[in-house]
């Protein structure tokens, strides 16, 4: 046995040595992780969309630091947000000879995986798989720190990787469907927060009938939302009857098999329940028609007229100094009749954000630039700015926003830059980055009980880990699959959303119109769509 162990160890060492020797990297580059990246300066052209929150990419502080750390000269080709993908597609269709060396994408220019793979099949972007395996340092380090293996999310149907990602985990963003209630009303009526459909109905009914705001007027609105946000409320209510599946298309997973939630009897029962709430004016029908400004106007009324809501944060619907921000409290996710809790879950996606084109004469150097941007230093900088200028390490005694979940203080903003305002310190999250929970969760609490992030953090322990055990995310289709699925999936999703609103508001009858609704979905190739989705899902497992 000892001899066998020695032989195995020797074989492994030889294999590792052969792999290292077999990789012939760019001789102008220092070893991965060593700065500067390039021995002799390398010039790269960067295609990027202009951002109203970035004054000038060429002279941006983050650009200057990247050029210094990498020994790069970065020249920017700037597109408008509206035209970027359109112009790039035209360039691709004409052979791609005019493309910059590197293409960078952000939140307003999201590159779909299907588009990226199509570009790859057309030969205008290059695979970076070998660079990820052999020339990574910072990306690998950040990926491990995030606690997520991003490789399956980035791998295309041909087995290659073509982009570095924008990937930022946030506890609050992954569990967006948070239930909020006005605690003073519960206290006045001697109620506890509702845990299931039956208790919710009783609480809403008492909010409506027992004048909890004490003005002797029947002006209370037990539960309400607005047109752009009602999706959160609907999904939270439906979760008392079924696993609602994906945030975008109501597709859930059971034992490895995808199924459309929106044709199940459980979903149908959930619609009946919501219809009952609306019919009895416990859930305001205004939720489907009013806009955010009208919703905020109702929230700001005094005395208070809104009892409950479901959204990522209800406090942001109130002015920053309104003390009622602390009185709307988060409550745990609702349970099904048997006590099961499957709160809606929105898994963090790895969006393709850094792509190297066929025109790049120094592709490994370009990859190393992307690798550097994915480092902790630049992952933080692209969002919060420069260390010791725009943010500082917390002083002793600081409290992290998510201290209740065990997170340590990580950074404290100095106020030098303000999120959403023009600045020239960072790229404002354009391009790649890899962040786990610890960085945003470690932001220092400002001490105000009215702070919206603090209010979110207080309830998150009740949500984390209570999503579905299996879920479907980040499906990547081949060109053939996308051609099959794109149009019918768009039609199906639109029809489901339209009918959902009609079923709960009375435009369609849940009993007499249900069969026709299901048949219409089947007539729009639902079976084919699910088959293609299942195939794409199986490749990720």
Residue, then its C-alpha position, 0 to 999 in steps of 0.5 A: x500500500x505504501x508503494x502504491x501511494x508513492x507511485x500515485x503521488x509521483x504520477x500526480x506530480x508528473x501530471x501537474x508538471x506536464x500541465x504547467x509545461x504544456x501551457x505556453x503563455x504570453x512571454x510578455x506577461x508576468x506570472x498570474x497574480x504578479x503586478x504589473x501584468x505586462x512586462x512591456x506596455x500593451x495597448x487595448x481598445x475597449x468597447x463600452x457603453x457611455x454611462x451617465x454616472x461616469x464622467x469620462x472612462x478615459x480619465x477615470x480613476x479606476x482606469x488610471x489604476x488599472x493601467x498602472x497595475x497592468x501596464x496597459x494603455x486603455x483606449x475606449x470606443x464608446x457607444x450609446x446604451x441604446x445603440x451598443x448591441x444593435x451596432x455590435x450585431x451589425x459588426x458581427x454580421x459583416x464579419x466583425x473586423x471592426x470590433x474593438x479588442x475587448x467588449x465590456x457590458x453593464x446593467x443597461x447593456x446586458x449581453x444574453x448568453x444566446x447572443x454571446x454564443x451566436x457571436x462565438x459560432x460566427x467566430x468573432x469572439x474567442x474562447x477564454x477557457x484555457x486562460x481561465x484554467x491556466x492564466x487566472x489568479x484574481x478571478x479564481x480567488x474572488x470566485x472561491x471567496x464568493x462561495x459559488x462555482x461560476x464555471x458551469x454558469x459560464x460554460x456554453x453548450x460547446x463546452x467553452x467559456x467566452x466571457x468573464x461575468x458580472x456576479x454580485x451576490x446580495x442577500x436582499x436581492x436573492x430574497x426580494x419577496x419580503x412581507x411588510x406589515x404596519x406593526x402599530x395596527x397589529x398592536x392596537x388590534x391585539x394581533x400577531x403577524x400572519x403566518x399562512x393564508x387563513x391568518x392573513x385573511x383574518x388580519x386583513x379583514x380586521x384591518x379593513x373593519x376595525x378602524x386601526x388608524x382610529x380616525x373613525x373613517x373606513x379609509x384603511x387599505x389592508x394590502x396594496x401594491x402598484x403596477x410595477x411591483x405587484x409581481x412581488x405581492x402575487x408571487x408571495x401570495x401564491x407561495x402559500x399554495x405552490x412553489x412559484x419557481x423562476x422569478x421570470x417565468x413560473x417554471x419550477x423543479x421537482x426531482x430534476x424535472x422542470x414543470x410549468x407552475x401556471x397550469x397546476x391545480x395548486x397555482x389555480x387555488x392560489x389565484x382563487x385566494x387572491x381573487x377572494x382578497x380582491x373581491x372583498x377589498x382586502x387587496x386593493x385592485x389599484x395594485x394593478x393600475x396605479x403607478x409608483x408615485x400614486x402608491x407613495x402618495x398613499x403610503x405618505x398619508x396621515x394617519x396611516x392608511x396602508x396595512x401591508x405590502x410585499x416588495x423588496x423594501x417598503x421603507x423606500x416608499x416613505x420619505x427618508x425622515x418618516x418615522x413610520x419607516x421603523x414601524x413597517x416591520x418585515x415578517x417571515x415568509x408565508x407558509x402553505x397549509x401544511x406548514x411548508x415554507x418555499x419563499x420565492x427565490x431569485x438566484x444571482x445570475x452570472x452575466x457575460x460582461x467581458x468578452x475578447x474579440x478575434x481582433x485582439x493581438x494580445x488575447x492573454x494580456x486582455x484576459x489578464x485585464x479582465x482577471x484583474x478587474x475581478x480582483x477584490x480590489x477592483x470588484x469593490x472599486x467599481x461599486x464603491x470607489x477608491x479605498x481610503x478616498x471613497x470608503x474606508x475600513x471600519x473603525x473598531x466598534x462599527x456594526x455591519x448591516x447584517x451583523x445579525x447574520x454574523x457578518x463583520x464590518x467591511x467598509x464604510x462610505x466616506x460620502x465622497x461619491x454618491x450612488x446614482x450621481x455622476x462621478x469619475x472614481x469608478x466604472x459604476x459596475x460596468x464590466x466584470x466583478x465577482x462579489x459574495x455576500x460578505x462585502x455588501x453585508x459588511x457595509x457599516x450601519x449608519x446607526x439610523x433605525x430608519x435606514x432602508x438597508x437596515x430594515x431589510x437586514x433585520x428580517x433577512x434571517x427569516x428568509x435565507x435558506x427557505x427558498x426551493x431546494x431545487x431551482x432553475x437558473x441561467x439556462x443557456x441555449x444552443x442557436x438551434x434551441x433558441x430558434x425553436x424556443x424564443x418566439x413561443x416562450x415569449x408568447x407563453x410568458x406574455x399570455x400567462x402574465x395577462x391571464x394571471x391579472x385577468x383571473x384575479x381581477x375578474x376579467x376571466x373566470x377561474x373555473x369556466x375559463x381555465x380549460x381554454x387557458x391551458x389549451x391555449x398554452x398547449x397550442x403555443x408549443x408549451x410541450x416543446x418549450x419545456x422539452x428544450x428548457x429541460x435539455x438546457x437545464x440538464x446540461x447545468x447539472 
